[in-house]
Amino acid sequence: MMLERSESSKCSVGQVSCGNGTCINRTSVCDTVADCQDNRDEKFEYCQGTLRCGDGLAADRGDECRCDTRCVVLSAVLCDGVGECPPPGFGWGTVRWGKEPGHPADECEARCSNSTAFPCTKPYYSGVGQPTFLFQCSVNGFLVVLEGQYYCDGVVDCPGTQYDEIDCPDRFYCLAGNRISIEQSEVCDGFEDCDDGADENNITCPHRFFCSSLGGTKVSIEAKLECDFNINCDDNKDELNCTDDRFYCEGGKPLFVSKRQQFDGRKDCEDLTDECPITSPDRRENIFSSRYQLIANPVLRVLVWIIGLLAIFGNAVVVFGESKQLVKTNRKKGLTSLSANHMLVLNLAVADFLMGIYLIMLGIAGAVYDQRFCANELIWRSSSVCTTMGILVVLSSETSVSTMVLLTAFRLYAILKPFNASSKPTPCQVLASLCLAWVVSLALALAPLAAHLQHMFAEKALIENNPFFENVVVDLDSAKTWMEKLVMFNPEYSNVSSDTILEIRKSTSWENLQNTLAHDQENIVRIFDISRLFGYYSADSVCIPRLFVSREDKAWPYSLAITTYNFLAFVFVLCGYTFINFFSRRRTLKHKDSIVGKNLAEERTRAMQRKIIRLIATDFCCWVPITIMAFINFSGVPVPNVAYAVSAIVLLPINSALNPILYSSFVDNLTAKLGLTCQKGGSNKANSTSTRTASGSNAFSSVTTTTQIANSASAI
């Protein structure tokens, strides 16, 4: 022992002295722990390397020390500038530290002097980078030397003992599988590095978003990537069921588009569902149409064909019959008031025939676009065919209304002036009135097409290839605002004069707006790529004029004027036929003393009353609901879409199908010839009785007067 006896005698039995008055238990000598201040209880010369290298002193330079290893004593030389100890807990093997990295215990943890040549500036080797040591372990009973790269690499290279993978610093230990551990940086990185996936489950990584499939070993993404408008999961799970502003394409190609891209006129979804969704509670223009049909309601689709065919064939029969009667009358008596009546009814039938043409065209268009209307909606509404149909509606309805007003006016004249009814109104006067009605109606129908009125009737256009507009359908005011900003803030237009900006603001048509910069920029002709215009008849899929308008609609004065005219026309017809009925009854009572006059007048009066009731009732059902709803809507109370649809497809055109029955005597005569023989026989009997009863000058006078009244009213 290196301990002196003289000093040792000062210690108790079983103790030894450290030489500085300190005593330690004998069991503490060579126990691998330096208890003496100068390490004498663990000196190599006595203990054969039981001194831990980390406890070495500068005075121990050159002495051997024991490295902190398992299973085998691994010694090193203290403070000799050569790193020989591996990291703490290292297993079998020998180590020769090169230059960095390394903190070997025999050079860095030992209290060597500053003259040591080993750089102690980096942490222990942790399996990253190139290894600088070797180690050996027992594999199937044989000692195998392995490179340091296999130490703490997550794979057990020393079976049974697993010394190469136990207590590795900064490692995450898996629960099962061949991979026993991984680096901490690999935990919750989205990739399964452990065979059992313990490094990427929702318990280990509660703040990540897990995908059903990402391909390979990737199973999760950062939580902030969920609903970020970029698909990160292979199954799109991170972008499904997001509550933000987006629309999901029904075909999934692409998965979604921004909500603002819906109903913008552009095909953003491959299947066009952003413009034509199957169920569309947000669809802005679904009064008539749907994704598949030009007219969504099947009942209305059937009524279009029924009313259209009735109007076509009914008015064709009236045109044929009235033309025949007109020719026959002219041959016998020349042009008389009766001829004028035939002319008016013939004109009414022609006008209503045009409404039938419109309905048949609408039915054909619905069949052409069957199951694919929404994809072609913009093309259809801005087409020349749709515009032509709108013109037919206005031309037919307004000419029909004007003709009924003329019929009522001329029949009033016949009642009030029965002795002049045979010569007035003259056929020339009737013809002039009808020509005026057609000219006015045609002017009303064509007015919305005037170029200088586009700011009122064609305020929207289809502008393609312009990313600055959210929708391809742009109104004229928005286009002017955009062009004004373009001129003011784009350096390319720095030479544009203030007069040009003023001209932009005052533009009343798309053509004028497009050409405003031609004065200042010679190389610029067209600013907008306008392919189509949406006019007055393009408001909806059935191409009718705008019946129900509000003050926000720039064309409201035009629509309201037509509605008001139609309402006043109905009031005039109502009052006119009411007066005709009253006056005829009064004349009948005046001549009641005459048997002939009484029978003839009463029969004519009853027939006239029945026809008047039919006229007023049908006109009321067709005109009044439309005009009243139009006034209500204009006052600020919105009218339901279904009411608008029924008004446009049923109420507006049905009068054209009924007018042949109501106004034409030809239809009555045809019906009488086919089945009303009893009435005809009774009428003949009454006429023969009246003839036999008539006698005397007073009776003759009564017959004459009554016959004139009856003939005047017979046109009704």
Secondary structure, DSSP 8 states (H G I E B T S, - for coil): --S-HHHHTTS-TTEEE-SSS-EEEGGGTTSSS--STT-GGG-HHHHSS-SBGGG-BGGGTT-EEE-SBSSS--EEETTSS-----STTB-SS-----SSS---IIIIISB--TT--S---S----S-S----EEEEEETTEEEEEEGGGTTSSB-SSTTT-GGGSS-TTEEE-SSSSB-EEEGGGTTSSB--STT-GGGSTTT-TTEEE-S--STTB-EEEGGGTTSSS--STT-GGGSS--SSEEE-TT-SSSEEEGGGTTSSS--STTSTTTS-SS-TT-SS-SS--SS-SS--HHHHHHHHHHHHHHHHHHHHHHHHHHHHHHHHHHHH-S-HHHHHHHHHHHHHHHHHHHHHHHHHHHHHHHHTTT-TGGGHHHHHTSHHHHHHHHHHHHHHHHHHHHHHHHHHHHHHHHH-TTTTTT-S-HHHHHHHHHHHHHHHHHHHHGGG-GGGHHHH--EEEE-S-TTSSSSEEEHHHHHHHHHHHHHH-GGGTT--HHHHHHHHT--SHHHHHTGGGGT-TT---SS-EEEEE-GGGSSTT-----S--TTSTTHHHHHHHHHHHHHHHHHHHHHHHHHHHHHHHHHHHTTT-HHHHHHHHHHHHHHHHHHHHHHHHHHHHHHHHHHHHHHHHTT----HHHHHHIIIIIHHHHHHHHHHHH-HHHHHHHHHHT-HHHHHHHHHHHHHHHHH--HHHHHHHHHHHHHHHHHHTT-
